[in-house]
């Protein structure tokens, strides 16, 4: 199947080559500029320098790193119809994609926990989520993600290869099932469970509080609660957008890991790469 995908990548019509190359290049540039605007907005507006936005900044940084360090190699591969770089660069791209993806998902889980304590368990929020502690949480999440990705550089050479369907170098999950299963459990499934549980509890608490404050005719407390609900909804929108990109990636990787080789159409893998660039 890999040879078939390689042939399809190499023998594309010129119009398709330019379409795919321009699409990925534009997506990459938009991702960089969009996340830079987030950083600039927080930098120039002191009111935006809040605890929740510290985590949003961490997400923006991981997206910028993904767009600047990883995706240009994919754009070049789509243009040339093959991997034109050496094996070291291939391993470098695979490691970065693997690590930054886990950094983003871990940060999303940290955001969910922050919202939980801010809305549901407010008495503990001021002590647990000071600025320094929020930065420490992000540091820990990123360190775990980076350290957890190091083993892919230590496995034998055929554990990382250029995937012609995705037009990027990636770790082959089927090359080490034990490691892949541990990554799936610790860095993907666990954060998703945390995110789901926290936001379910948050929305239940917000809904219950709104009803209580309305009955008590306390407009000030109701206003504060509504503001918290707005912040939560904005963060949930970020989570949902991230999940829409992550879910297909997760499904495709699991299909390939189960079957032991790429078996999906090239269009499915190319969509995978586009979603990865949007994460």
Helices and strands as residue ranges (DSSP letters): H 2-10, H 14-44, G 46-48, H 51-65, I 66-70, H 71-80, H 87-119, H 122-128, H 131-149, H 151-154, G 157-159, E 160-163, E 168-171, G 173-175, H 177-183, I 184-189, H 190-216, H 219-259, H 266-278
